[in-house]
Amino acid sequence: MTDYVKTLGGAEYHWCKNCSKYPSYIAERTTIRPEEHLCDECLANEGGDDCN
C-alpha cells in the first residue's frame, strides 16, 4: 500500500521517498491516490521504476 504525503500547506503529494522534495515533516497522509497535485518528480520516478 502506498502512502501519499504532503507538508502542511504543501501543494503537491509525494510518494517516492527518494524524491528530492519528499517532506521531512508530514502533515497529511492518505493511501488513496489523489487525482491532482501529484509531484512531477515522483511521477517520473514511478514511470521508470525508480520510486523507492
C-alpha positions in Angstrom: 0.0 0.0 0.0 1.4 3.4 -1.0 1.3 6.5 1.2 0.7 9.8 -0.5 2.1 12.6 1.8 2.5 16.3 1.8 3.5 19.1 4.2 1.2 21.4 6.0 0.1 23.9 3.3 2.0 21.9 0.7 0.7 21.9 -2.9 2.0 18.5 -4.0 1.6 14.9 -2.9 4.8 12.8 -2.8 5.1 9.0 -2.5 8.7 8.2 -3.7 10.9 8.5 -0.6 13.9 9.1 -2.9 12.2 12.3 -4.3 14.4 15.4 -3.7 11.2 17.2 -2.5 9.9 14.4 -0.2 8.9 16.1 3.0 10.8 15.5 6.2 7.7 16.6 8.2 4.5 15.0 7.1 1.3 16.9 7.9 -1.1 15.0 5.6 -1.2 11.3 4.6 -3.6 9.2 2.6 -3.5 5.8 1.0 -5.9 6.8 -1.8 -4.1 8.2 -4.8 -5.1 11.9 -5.2 -6.4 12.8 -8.6 -4.4 16.1 -8.8 -1.5 17.9 -7.3 0.9 15.0 -7.8 4.6 15.6 -7.7 6.3 15.7 -11.1 9.5 14.1 -9.8 7.6 11.3 -8.1 5.6 10.7 -11.4 8.8 10.5 -13.4 10.5 8.1 -10.9 7.4 5.9 -10.8 7.3 5.7 -14.6 10.9 4.5 -14.7 10.6 2.1 -11.8 12.9 4.4 -9.8 10.4 5.1 -7.0 11.6 3.9 -3.6 
